């Protein structure tokens, strides 16, 4: 059983107890509680066919979210002085993501030929649901209790539990949190993993025979905790140091294949899923621009999986120029078999510019290059796997192992690049644009562009359209080269602010699939108290 519903209810009691010392004067006029309900619904109807015309996929997808927010739950005075008093809010959002077009046998364990592990035709998950308190204990204490997100240099992450934040008078805030990582397969959780480390196919195996799909790992609770220290109250500088540790529990299969003679080998116990350290730094100046950067370190794999840096310059009042660099090398969950294989780094460098000609016209352009290695010797390649380890070598790398002396030639560095551009015209009721994108490299290319626009009449009636052409080529499969023509037309109606219904028709034409159609409905609602 997940803890999110329990801790959210418990949070109200905790907040009321912690806030008694901060009660404002009884005679001061109080702000009344405020509530908001919002919803987004998308319906898609389409078929994906093979070149022969045989229907491969039939989709009837319905995705809807329901959000509830409550503000001013802790009474505080009206006016500017109220910002110094404690604040208590509640936020929650649930998602229903169904596919009525999918074959029911895909979720039936008794049909081995069609069953898809982890698939659900109508999953419901609680995206987030928490109580948040700010400025308690004379402005020092903040907290969140429930299902929540954490976003920093370690990436997006979700857990059920509690977070406490202490803001000191020395421009530093200290944060600590703990609970259970949100994993796919539990009630009110996504049907597949979205937040845990990659490399493990994991989910609910409660109705699956142990000898069937052994590579589909059973899900179990994942205790986690983390701490962070960051700057607070400095407008032009932000720095954050974060540490996170997550444990795997329960059983795990050591082999992805059933032996056929004995029960698949497995192991149990508490073990490391991930242990990482991350740091980020950003500094901005309203006249000149800004810089930011960060890196992460993975204790389990003993490597630096990611480094990023960017600089942005304000050249006059209309032109902004930016330079970006990213280094990435995969790191996996502690249970993943991919930890036994080598992974090579990817380097990315990008240059971008944005010109705001006037209030209506803007132009943006960007170019990038990417370099990565394809080592034939996972452990002994002389090109290296660390940050900046992109030194090509034509000399074979040799190693002595159980099989004797083996030499592996290196293949140098593989490059690819591309660019994009966009021109946009926008007024209060009209938006027109042109965009293009191209990517090319040793393995092929992809290029194209489209023209799009949107018009609003009488503040309520909306029409949009898009026309585009895209071409792609795969050198490994030259028979799959094709050019695609696409158009999209849509009509919508705005009921009121932040509430709109839209229907869109999409048509794609290319020589591989012939004609492809998709019909989509969009419904967005927001109700304020």
Secondary structure, 3 states (H helix, E strand, C coil): CCCHHHHHHHHHHHHHHHCHHHCCCCCCCECCCEEEEEEEEEEEEEEEECCCCCEEEEEEEEEEEEEEEEECCCCCECCHHHHHCCEEEEEEEEEEEEECCCCHHHHCCCCCCCCCCCCCCEEEEEEEEEEEEEEHHHHCEEEEEEEEEEEECCEEEEEEEEEEEEECCCCEEEEEEEEEECCCCCCCCCCCCCCCCCCCCEECCCCCCCCCCCCCEECCCCEEEEEEEEECCCCCEEEEEEEEEEEECCCEECCCCCCCCCCCCEECCCEEEEEEEEEEEEEEECCCEEEEEEEEEECCCCEEEEEEEEEEEEECCCEEEEEEEEEECCCCCCCCHHHHCCCCCEEEEEEEEEEECCCCEEEEEEEEEEEEECCCCCCCCCCCCCCCCCCCCCCCEEEEECCEEEEECCCCEEEEEEEEEEEEEECCCEEEEEEEEEEEECCEEEEEEEEEEEEEECCCEEEEEEEEEEEEEEHHHHHHCEEEEEEEEEEEEEEECCEEEEEEEEEEEECCCEEEEEEEEEEEEEEEC
